């Protein structure tokens, strides 16, 4: 699949819709979409919105896949 401007703008929307309809995690939704459309996850990651990337990061931290970050106010 080649990303066009239209598909770039709708990619994150499709991921959001899939999560809403299935209740799965964002990480799983992106991987499922990549598998279904024969897209490498590294390529698909470029077309995710910042909020989805942040949700995936939180999911990764919750399952100890990524180190937890702490915010400190100075």
PyMOL Python script that loads the backbone (N, CA, C, O; Angstrom):
from pymol import cmd

cmd.read_pdbstr("""\
ATOM      1  N   UNK A   1       0.851  -1.181   0.000  1.00  0.00           N
ATOM      2  CA  UNK A   1       0.000   0.000   0.000  1.00  0.00           C
ATOM      3  C   UNK A   1       0.886   1.230   0.000  1.00  0.00           C
ATOM      4  O   UNK A   1       1.828   1.323   0.787  1.00  0.00           O
ATOM      5  N   UNK A   2       0.596   2.147  -0.855  1.00  0.00           N
ATOM      6  CA  UNK A   2       1.321   3.407  -0.924  1.00  0.00           C
ATOM      7  C   UNK A   2       0.449   4.471  -0.273  1.00  0.00           C
ATOM      8  O   UNK A   2      -0.743   4.570  -0.564  1.00  0.00           O
ATOM      9  N   UNK A   3       1.040   5.257   0.597  1.00  0.00           N
ATOM     10  CA  UNK A   3       0.288   6.292   1.282  1.00  0.00           C
ATOM     11  C   UNK A   3       0.126   7.510   0.387  1.00  0.00           C
ATOM     12  O   UNK A   3       1.108   8.078  -0.091  1.00  0.00           O
ATOM     13  N   UNK A   4      -1.102   7.897   0.169  1.00  0.00           N
ATOM     14  CA  UNK A   4      -1.406   9.140  -0.525  1.00  0.00           C
ATOM     15  C   UNK A   4      -1.783  10.161   0.542  1.00  0.00           C
ATOM     16  O   UNK A   4      -1.899   9.811   1.716  1.00  0.00           O
ATOM     17  N   UNK A   5      -1.971  11.400   0.155  1.00  0.00           N
ATOM     18  CA  UNK A   5      -2.363  12.417   1.127  1.00  0.00           C
ATOM     19  C   UNK A   5      -3.680  12.046   1.797  1.00  0.00           C
ATOM     20  O   UNK A   5      -3.850  12.250   2.999  1.00  0.00           O
ATOM     21  N   UNK A   6      -4.610  11.501   1.018  1.00  0.00           N
ATOM     22  CA  UNK A   6      -5.910  11.107   1.577  1.00  0.00           C
ATOM     23  C   UNK A   6      -5.749   9.952   2.565  1.00  0.00           C
ATOM     24  O   UNK A   6      -6.344   9.960   3.643  1.00  0.00           O
ATOM     25  N   UNK A   7      -4.946   8.967   2.191  1.00  0.00           N
ATOM     26  CA  UNK A   7      -4.784   7.823   3.091  1.00  0.00           C
ATOM     27  C   UNK A   7      -3.970   8.201   4.321  1.00  0.00           C
ATOM     28  O   UNK A   7      -4.174   7.633   5.394  1.00  0.00           O
ATOM     29  N   UNK A   8      -3.050   9.154   4.180  1.00  0.00           N
ATOM     30  CA  UNK A   8      -2.286   9.613   5.337  1.00  0.00           C
ATOM     31  C   UNK A   8      -3.213  10.234   6.371  1.00  0.00           C
ATOM     32  O   UNK A   8      -3.083   9.975   7.567  1.00  0.00           O
ATOM     33  N   UNK A   9      -4.152  11.057   5.905  1.00  0.00           N
ATOM     34  CA  UNK A   9      -5.051  11.726   6.843  1.00  0.00           C
ATOM     35  C   UNK A   9      -6.064  10.775   7.445  1.00  0.00           C
ATOM     36  O   UNK A   9      -6.564  11.014   8.545  1.00  0.00           O
ATOM     37  N   UNK A  10      -6.372   9.699   6.739  1.00  0.00           N
ATOM     38  CA  UNK A  10      -7.379   8.775   7.264  1.00  0.00           C
ATOM     39  C   UNK A  10      -6.769   7.613   8.043  1.00  0.00           C
ATOM     40  O   UNK A  10      -7.500   6.872   8.700  1.00  0.00           O
ATOM     41  N   UNK A  11      -5.468   7.437   7.988  1.00  0.00           N
ATOM     42  CA  UNK A  11      -4.829   6.312   8.665  1.00  0.00           C
ATOM     43  C   UNK A  11      -5.102   6.338  10.162  1.00  0.00           C
ATOM     44  O   UNK A  11      -5.539   5.336  10.729  1.00  0.00           O
ATOM     45  N   UNK A  12      -4.852   7.464  10.802  1.00  0.00           N
ATOM     46  CA  UNK A  12      -5.072   7.564  12.243  1.00  0.00           C
ATOM     47  C   UNK A  12      -6.547   7.413  12.578  1.00  0.00           C
ATOM     48  O   UNK A  12      -6.900   6.837  13.608  1.00  0.00           O
ATOM     49  N   UNK A  13      -7.397   7.922  11.722  1.00  0.00           N
ATOM     50  CA  UNK A  13      -8.844   7.786  11.939  1.00  0.00           C
ATOM     51  C   UNK A  13      -9.251   6.316  11.903  1.00  0.00           C
ATOM     52  O   UNK A  13     -10.077   5.881  12.705  1.00  0.00           O
ATOM     53  N   UNK A  14      -8.681   5.557  10.984  1.00  0.00           N
ATOM     54  CA  UNK A  14      -8.989   4.125  10.900  1.00  0.00           C
ATOM     55  C   UNK A  14      -8.513   3.397  12.155  1.00  0.00           C
ATOM     56  O   UNK A  14      -9.199   2.505  12.655  1.00  0.00           O
ATOM     57  N   UNK A  15      -7.354   3.772  12.657  1.00  0.00           N
ATOM     58  CA  UNK A  15      -6.843   3.167  13.881  1.00  0.00           C
ATOM     59  C   UNK A  15      -7.778   3.497  15.044  1.00  0.00           C
ATOM     60  O   UNK A  15      -8.128   2.615  15.829  1.00  0.00           O
ATOM     61  N   UNK A  16      -8.181   4.763  15.157  1.00  0.00           N
ATOM     62  CA  UNK A  16      -9.101   5.180  16.222  1.00  0.00           C
ATOM     63  C   UNK A  16     -10.418   4.412  16.138  1.00  0.00           C
ATOM     64  O   UNK A  16     -10.936   3.943  17.152  1.00  0.00           O
ATOM     65  N   UNK A  17     -10.952   4.288  14.932  1.00  0.00           N
ATOM     66  CA  UNK A  17     -12.221   3.570  14.742  1.00  0.00           C
ATOM     67  C   UNK A  17     -12.093   2.101  15.123  1.00  0.00           C
ATOM     68  O   UNK A  17     -13.002   1.532  15.727  1.00  0.00           O
ATOM     69  N   UNK A  18     -10.976   1.492  14.773  1.00  0.00           N
ATOM     70  CA  UNK A  18     -10.760   0.082  15.085  1.00  0.00           C
ATOM     71  C   UNK A  18     -10.689  -0.127  16.594  1.00  0.00           C
ATOM     72  O   UNK A  18     -11.261  -1.080  17.123  1.00  0.00           O
ATOM     73  N   UNK A  19      -9.990   0.759  17.278  1.00  0.00           N
ATOM     74  CA  UNK A  19      -9.891   0.661  18.739  1.00  0.00           C
ATOM     75  C   UNK A  19     -11.272   0.833  19.370  1.00  0.00           C
ATOM     76  O   UNK A  19     -11.632   0.101  20.292  1.00  0.00           O
ATOM     77  N   UNK A  20     -12.043   1.799  18.873  1.00  0.00           N
ATOM     78  CA  UNK A  20     -13.372   2.052  19.427  1.00  0.00           C
ATOM     79  C   UNK A  20     -14.314   0.873  19.198  1.00  0.00           C
ATOM     80  O   UNK A  20     -15.123   0.545  20.065  1.00  0.00           O
ATOM     81  N   UNK A  21     -14.210   0.237  18.035  1.00  0.00           N
ATOM     82  CA  UNK A  21     -15.144  -0.846  17.719  1.00  0.00           C
ATOM     83  C   UNK A  21     -14.764  -2.174  18.361  1.00  0.00           C
ATOM     84  O   UNK A  21     -15.636  -2.996  18.643  1.00  0.00           O
ATOM     85  N   UNK A  22     -13.474  -2.394  18.596  1.00  0.00           N
ATOM     86  CA  UNK A  22     -13.043  -3.684  19.137  1.00  0.00           C
ATOM     87  C   UNK A  22     -12.637  -3.627  20.603  1.00  0.00           C
ATOM     88  O   UNK A  22     -12.653  -4.644  21.296  1.00  0.00           O
ATOM     89  N   UNK A  23     -12.278  -2.447  21.073  1.00  0.00           N
ATOM     90  CA  UNK A  23     -11.827  -2.312  22.447  1.00  0.00           C
ATOM     91  C   UNK A  23     -10.395  -2.771  22.656  1.00  0.00           C
ATOM     92  O   UNK A  23      -9.945  -2.896  23.795  1.00  0.00           O
ATOM     93  N   UNK A  24      -9.677  -3.022  21.576  1.00  0.00           N
ATOM     94  CA  UNK A  24      -8.282  -3.456  21.706  1.00  0.00           C
ATOM     95  C   UNK A  24      -7.397  -2.247  21.986  1.00  0.00           C
ATOM     96  O   UNK A  24      -7.864  -1.108  21.986  1.00  0.00           O
ATOM     97  N   UNK A  25      -6.127  -2.504  22.222  1.00  0.00           N
ATOM     98  CA  UNK A  25      -5.190  -1.434  22.478  1.00  0.00           C
ATOM     99  C   UNK A  25      -4.720  -0.815  21.156  1.00  0.00           C
ATOM    100  O   UNK A  25      -4.828  -1.425  20.092  1.00  0.00           O
ATOM    101  N   UNK A  26      -4.204   0.394  21.252  1.00  0.00           N
ATOM    102  CA  UNK A  26      -3.733   1.098  20.059  1.00  0.00           C
ATOM    103  C   UNK A  26      -2.586   0.360  19.390  1.00  0.00           C
ATOM    104  O   UNK A  26      -2.523   0.284  18.163  1.00  0.00           O
ATOM    105  N   UNK A  27      -1.692  -0.175  20.182  1.00  0.00           N
ATOM    106  CA  UNK A  27      -0.553  -0.909  19.628  1.00  0.00           C
ATOM    107  C   UNK A  27      -1.049  -2.080  18.772  1.00  0.00           C
ATOM    108  O   UNK A  27      -0.558  -2.306  17.666  1.00  0.00           O
ATOM    109  N   UNK A  28      -2.025  -2.815  19.301  1.00  0.00           N
ATOM    110  CA  UNK A  28      -2.584  -3.954  18.570  1.00  0.00           C
ATOM    111  C   UNK A  28      -3.312  -3.509  17.310  1.00  0.00           C
ATOM    112  O   UNK A  28      -3.234  -4.170  16.274  1.00  0.00           O
ATOM    113  N   UNK A  29      -4.021  -2.387  17.400  1.00  0.00           N
ATOM    114  CA  UNK A  29      -4.766  -1.887  16.247  1.00  0.00           C
ATOM    115  C   UNK A  29      -3.831  -1.504  15.108  1.00  0.00           C
ATOM    116  O   UNK A  29      -4.107  -1.812  13.949  1.00  0.00           O
ATOM    117  N   UNK A  30      -2.733  -0.838  15.430  1.00  0.00           N
ATOM    118  CA  UNK A  30      -1.772  -0.440  14.394  1.00  0.00           C
ATOM    119  C   UNK A  30      -1.144  -1.679  13.759  1.00  0.00           C
ATOM    120  O   UNK A  30      -1.018  -1.759  12.537  1.00  0.00           O
ATOM    121  N   UNK A  31      -0.752  -2.641  14.588  1.00  0.00           N
ATOM    122  CA  UNK A  31      -0.140  -3.860  14.045  1.00  0.00           C
ATOM    123  C   UNK A  31      -1.119  -4.652  13.187  1.00  0.00           C
ATOM    124  O   UNK A  31      -0.728  -5.210  12.161  1.00  0.00           O
ATOM    125  N   UNK A  32      -2.382  -4.710  13.590  1.00  0.00           N
ATOM    126  CA  UNK A  32      -3.409  -5.407  12.811  1.00  0.00           C
ATOM    127  C   UNK A  32      -3.595  -4.717  11.462  1.00  0.00           C
ATOM    128  O   UNK A  32      -3.652  -5.378  10.426  1.00  0.00           O
ATOM    129  N   UNK A  33      -3.688  -3.400  11.477  1.00  0.00           N
ATOM    130  CA  UNK A  33      -3.856  -2.640  10.237  1.00  0.00           C
ATOM    131  C   UNK A  33      -2.649  -2.864   9.317  1.00  0.00           C
ATOM    132  O   UNK A  33      -2.810  -3.025   8.107  1.00  0.00           O
ATOM    133  N   UNK A  34      -1.453  -2.874   9.889  1.00  0.00           N
ATOM    134  CA  UNK A  34      -0.240  -3.108   9.092  1.00  0.00           C
ATOM    135  C   UNK A  34      -0.257  -4.498   8.481  1.00  0.00           C
ATOM    136  O   UNK A  34       0.084  -4.672   7.311  1.00  0.00           O
ATOM    137  N   UNK A  35      -0.648  -5.477   9.261  1.00  0.00           N
ATOM    138  CA  UNK A  35      -0.712  -6.850   8.767  1.00  0.00           C
ATOM    139  C   UNK A  35      -1.741  -6.987   7.647  1.00  0.00           C
ATOM    140  O   UNK A  35      -1.470  -7.628   6.631  1.00  0.00           O
ATOM    141  N   UNK A  36      -2.913  -6.393   7.826  1.00  0.00           N
ATOM    142  CA  UNK A  36      -3.981  -6.488   6.840  1.00  0.00           C
ATOM    143  C   UNK A  36      -3.623  -5.819   5.513  1.00  0.00           C
ATOM    144  O   UNK A  36      -4.076  -6.246   4.451  1.00  0.00           O
ATOM    145  N   UNK A  37      -2.800  -4.758   5.586  1.00  0.00           N
ATOM    146  CA  UNK A  37      -2.472  -3.990   4.377  1.00  0.00           C
ATOM    147  C   UNK A  37      -1.026  -4.172   3.925  1.00  0.00           C
ATOM    148  O   UNK A  37      -0.550  -3.447   3.052  1.00  0.00           O
ATOM    149  N   UNK A  38      -0.328  -5.141   4.521  1.00  0.00           N
ATOM    150  CA  UNK A  38       1.045  -5.441   4.136  1.00  0.00           C
ATOM    151  C   UNK A  38       1.948  -4.201   4.195  1.00  0.00           C
ATOM    152  O   UNK A  38       2.646  -3.862   3.240  1.00  0.00           O
ATOM    153  N   UNK A  39       1.901  -3.541   5.362  1.00  0.00           N
ATOM    154  CA  UNK A  39       2.699  -2.341   5.603  1.00  0.00           C
ATOM    155  C   UNK A  39       3.647  -2.630   6.761  1.00  0.00           C
ATOM    156  O   UNK A  39       3.252  -3.256   7.744  1.00  0.00           O
ATOM    157  N   UNK A  40       4.869  -2.189   6.653  1.00  0.00           N
ATOM    158  CA  UNK A  40       5.813  -2.323   7.752  1.00  0.00           C
ATOM    159  C   UNK A  40       5.421  -1.337   8.858  1.00  0.00           C
ATOM    160  O   UNK A  40       5.099  -0.187   8.561  1.00  0.00           O
ATOM    161  N   UNK A  41       5.442  -1.761  10.122  1.00  0.00           N
ATOM    162  CA  UNK A  41       5.085  -0.855  11.224  1.00  0.00           C
ATOM    163  C   UNK A  41       5.933   0.413  11.260  1.00  0.00           C
ATOM    164  O   UNK A  41       5.443   1.471  11.655  1.00  0.00           O
ATOM    165  N   UNK A  42       7.195   0.320  10.854  1.00  0.00           N
ATOM    166  CA  UNK A  42       8.057   1.492  10.847  1.00  0.00           C
ATOM    167  C   UNK A  42       7.551   2.544   9.864  1.00  0.00           C
ATOM    168  O   UNK A  42       7.671   3.744  10.115  1.00  0.00           O
ATOM    169  N   UNK A  43       6.988   2.096   8.753  1.00  0.00           N
ATOM    170  CA  UNK A  43       6.436   3.020   7.757  1.00  0.00           C
ATOM    171  C   UNK A  43       5.139   3.621   8.287  1.00  0.00           C
ATOM    172  O   UNK A  43       4.915   4.827   8.184  1.00  0.00           O
ATOM    173  N   UNK A  44       4.289   2.772   8.853  1.00  0.00           N
ATOM    174  CA  UNK A  44       3.001   3.238   9.363  1.00  0.00           C
ATOM    175  C   UNK A  44       3.180   4.237  10.494  1.00  0.00           C
ATOM    176  O   UNK A  44       2.371   5.154  10.637  1.00  0.00           O
ATOM    177  N   UNK A  45       4.216   4.079  11.296  1.00  0.00           N
ATOM    178  CA  UNK A  45       4.442   4.964  12.442  1.00  0.00           C
ATOM    179  C   UNK A  45       4.588   6.418  12.009  1.00  0.00           C
ATOM    180  O   UNK A  45       4.237   7.324  12.765  1.00  0.00           O
ATOM    181  N   UNK A  46       5.091   6.649  10.825  1.00  0.00           N
ATOM    182  CA  UNK A  46       5.272   8.011  10.333  1.00  0.00           C
ATOM    183  C   UNK A  46       3.944   8.728  10.118  1.00  0.00           C
ATOM    184  O   UNK A  46       3.898   9.957  10.080  1.00  0.00           O
ATOM    185  N   UNK A  47       2.871   7.964   9.978  1.00  0.00           N
ATOM    186  CA  UNK A  47       1.573   8.552   9.642  1.00  0.00           C
ATOM    187  C   UNK A  47       0.598   8.556  10.811  1.00  0.00           C
ATOM    188  O   UNK A  47      -0.587   8.840  10.631  1.00  0.00           O
ATOM    189  N   UNK A  48       1.088   8.244  12.006  1.00  0.00           N
ATOM    190  CA  UNK A  48       0.245   8.306  13.195  1.00  0.00           C
ATOM    191  C   UNK A  48       0.268   9.719  13.766  1.00  0.00           C
ATOM    192  O   UNK A  48       1.274  10.424  13.688  1.00  0.00           O
ATOM    193  N   UNK A  49      -0.850  10.110  14.335  1.00  0.00           N
ATOM    194  CA  UNK A  49      -0.908  11.425  14.967  1.00  0.00           C
ATOM    195  C   UNK A  49      -0.198  11.376  16.313  1.00  0.00           C
ATOM    196  O   UNK A  49       0.012  10.302  16.878  1.00  0.00           O
ATOM    197  N   UNK A  50       0.165  12.534  16.813  1.00  0.00           N
ATOM    198  CA  UNK A  50       0.864  12.616  18.095  1.00  0.00           C
ATOM    199  C   UNK A  50       0.024  12.010  19.228  1.00  0.00           C
ATOM    200  O   UNK A  50       0.579  11.291  20.059  1.00  0.00           O
ATOM    201  N   UNK A  51      -1.303  12.272  19.297  1.00  0.00           N
ATOM    202  CA  UNK A  51      -2.081  11.648  20.383  1.00  0.00           C
ATOM    203  C   UNK A  51      -2.046  10.114  20.355  1.00  0.00           C
ATOM    204  O   UNK A  51      -1.994   9.481  21.409  1.00  0.00           O
ATOM    205  N   UNK A  52      -2.073   9.523  19.179  1.00  0.00           N
ATOM    206  CA  UNK A  52      -2.014   8.061  19.103  1.00  0.00           C
ATOM    207  C   UNK A  52      -0.635   7.566  19.521  1.00  0.00           C
ATOM    208  O   UNK A  52      -0.527   6.559  20.221  1.00  0.00           O
ATOM    209  N   UNK A  53       0.411   8.257  19.105  1.00  0.00           N
ATOM    210  CA  UNK A  53       1.759   7.878  19.522  1.00  0.00           C
ATOM    211  C   UNK A  53       1.896   7.946  21.038  1.00  0.00           C
ATOM    212  O   UNK A  53       2.538   7.088  21.644  1.00  0.00           O
ATOM    213  N   UNK A  54       1.294   8.965  21.654  1.00  0.00           N
ATOM    214  CA  UNK A  54       1.353   9.099  23.107  1.00  0.00           C
ATOM    215  C   UNK A  54       0.577   7.969  23.784  1.00  0.00           C
ATOM    216  O   UNK A  54       1.019   7.447  24.808  1.00  0.00           O
ATOM    217  N   UNK A  55      -0.565   7.590  23.230  1.00  0.00           N
ATOM    218  CA  UNK A  55      -1.350   6.491  23.798  1.00  0.00           C
ATOM    219  C   UNK A  55      -0.587   5.170  23.696  1.00  0.00           C
ATOM    220  O   UNK A  55      -0.628   4.353  24.615  1.00  0.00           O
ATOM    221  N   UNK A  56       0.099   4.969  22.591  1.00  0.00           N
ATOM    222  CA  UNK A  56       0.908   3.759  22.427  1.00  0.00           C
ATOM    223  C   UNK A  56       2.058   3.765  23.432  1.00  0.00           C
ATOM    224  O   UNK A  56       2.400   2.721  23.988  1.00  0.00           O
ATOM    225  N   UNK A  57       2.654   4.931  23.667  1.00  0.00           N
ATOM    226  CA  UNK A  57       3.742   5.025  24.630  1.00  0.00           C
ATOM    227  C   UNK A  57       3.241   4.673  26.035  1.00  0.00           C
ATOM    228  O   UNK A  57       3.916   3.953  26.771  1.00  0.00           O
ATOM    229  N   UNK A  58       2.069   5.172  26.405  1.00  0.00           N
ATOM    230  CA  UNK A  58       1.496   4.858  27.723  1.00  0.00           C
ATOM    231  C   UNK A  58       1.207   3.363  27.823  1.00  0.00           C
ATOM    232  O   UNK A  58       1.486   2.748  28.851  1.00  0.00           O
ATOM    233  N   UNK A  59       0.653   2.779  26.771  1.00  0.00           N
ATOM    234  CA  UNK A  59       0.395   1.336  26.768  1.00  0.00           C
ATOM    235  C   UNK A  59       1.697   0.553  26.963  1.00  0.00           C
ATOM    236  O   UNK A  59       1.740  -0.414  27.723  1.00  0.00           O
ATOM    237  N   UNK A  60       2.744   0.977  26.277  1.00  0.00           N
ATOM    238  CA  UNK A  60       4.040   0.317  26.398  1.00  0.00           C
ATOM    239  C   UNK A  60       4.602   0.421  27.804  1.00  0.00           C
ATOM    240  O   UNK A  60       5.223  -0.519  28.300  1.00  0.00           O
ATOM    241  N   UNK A  61       4.389   1.557  28.445  1.00  0.00           N
ATOM    242  CA  UNK A  61       4.857   1.739  29.819  1.00  0.00           C
ATOM    243  C   UNK A  61       4.054   0.871  30.784  1.00  0.00           C
ATOM    244  O   UNK A  61       4.609   0.321  31.735  1.00  0.00           O
ATOM    245  N   UNK A  62       2.756   0.747  30.541  1.00  0.00           N
ATOM    246  CA  UNK A  62       1.903  -0.046  31.426  1.00  0.00           C
ATOM    247  C   UNK A  62       2.269  -1.529  31.410  1.00  0.00           C
ATOM    248  O   UNK A  62       2.118  -2.216  32.420  1.00  0.00           O
ATOM    249  N   UNK A  63       2.745  -2.021  30.276  1.00  0.00           N
ATOM    250  CA  UNK A  63       3.122  -3.437  30.198  1.00  0.00           C
ATOM    251  C   UNK A  63       4.635  -3.623  30.311  1.00  0.00           C
ATOM    252  O   UNK A  63       5.174  -4.679  29.982  1.00  0.00           O
ATOM    253  N   UNK A  64       5.307  -2.567  30.787  1.00  0.00           N
ATOM    254  CA  UNK A  64       6.755  -2.582  31.022  1.00  0.00           C
ATOM    255  C   UNK A  64       7.570  -2.863  29.764  1.00  0.00           C
ATOM    256  O   UNK A  64       8.662  -3.425  29.843  1.00  0.00           O
ATOM    257  N   UNK A  65       7.052  -2.478  28.619  1.00  0.00           N
ATOM    258  CA  UNK A  65       7.785  -2.587  27.374  1.00  0.00           C
ATOM    259  C   UNK A  65       8.697  -1.375  27.210  1.00  0.00           C
ATOM    260  O   UNK A  65       9.771  -1.468  26.616  1.00  0.00           O
ATOM    261  N   UNK A  66       8.260  -0.245  27.741  1.00  0.00           N
ATOM    262  CA  UNK A  66       9.030   0.998  27.723  1.00  0.00           C
ATOM    263  C   UNK A  66       9.254   1.462  29.147  1.00  0.00           C
ATOM    264  O   UNK A  66       8.416   1.211  30.014  1.00  0.00           O
ATOM    265  N   UNK A  67      10.372   2.138  29.411  1.00  0.00           N
ATOM    266  CA  UNK A  67      10.576   2.652  30.758  1.00  0.00           C
ATOM    267  C   UNK A  67       9.573   3.775  31.071  1.00  0.00           C
ATOM    268  O   UNK A  67       9.221   4.577  30.206  1.00  0.00           O
ATOM    269  N   UNK A  68       9.135   3.804  32.314  1.00  0.00           N
ATOM    270  CA  UNK A  68       8.189   4.833  32.721  1.00  0.00           C
ATOM    271  C   UNK A  68       8.929   6.153  32.852  1.00  0.00           C
ATOM    272  O   UNK A  68      10.045   6.223  33.366  1.00  0.00           O
ATOM    273  N   UNK A  69       8.274   7.180  32.376  1.00  0.00           N
ATOM    274  CA  UNK A  69       8.855   8.514  32.499  1.00  0.00           C
ATOM    275  C   UNK A  69       8.110   9.244  33.599  1.00  0.00           C
ATOM    276  O   UNK A  69       6.908   9.059  33.787  1.00  0.00           O
ATOM    277  N   UNK A  70       8.828  10.059  34.307  1.00  0.00           N
ATOM    278  CA  UNK A  70       8.203  10.831  35.362  1.00  0.00           C
ATOM    279  C   UNK A  70       8.357  12.304  35.044  1.00  0.00           C
ATOM    280  O   UNK A  70       9.387  12.755  34.542  1.00  0.00           O
ATOM    281  N   UNK A  71       7.321  13.022  35.345  1.00  0.00           N
ATOM    282  CA  UNK A  71       7.373  14.457  35.145  1.00  0.00           C
ATOM    283  C   UNK A  71       7.703  15.120  36.484  1.00  0.00           C
ATOM    284  O   UNK A  71       7.093  14.818  37.510  1.00  0.00           O
ATOM    285  N   UNK A  72       8.636  15.989  36.453  1.00  0.00           N
ATOM    286  CA  UNK A  72       9.017  16.694  37.673  1.00  0.00           C
ATOM    287  C   UNK A  72       8.825  18.188  37.452  1.00  0.00           C
ATOM    288  O   UNK A  72       9.265  18.758  36.454  1.00  0.00           O
ATOM    289  N   UNK A  73       8.167  18.786  38.398  1.00  0.00           N
ATOM    290  CA  UNK A  73       8.019  20.237  38.357  1.00  0.00           C
ATOM    291  C   UNK A  73       9.133  20.849  39.171  1.00  0.00           C
ATOM    292  O   UNK A  73       9.396  20.419  40.294  1.00  0.00           O
ATOM    293  N   UNK A  74       9.778  21.829  38.626  1.00  0.00           N
ATOM    294  CA  UNK A  74      10.888  22.465  39.341  1.00  0.00           C
ATOM    295  C   UNK A  74      10.476  23.820  39.814  1.00  0.00           C
ATOM    296  O   UNK A  74      11.270  24.523  40.440  1.00  0.00           O
TER     297      UNK A  74
END
""", "prot")
cmd.dss("prot")
cmd.show_as("cartoon", "prot")
cmd.util.cbc("prot")
cmd.orient("prot")
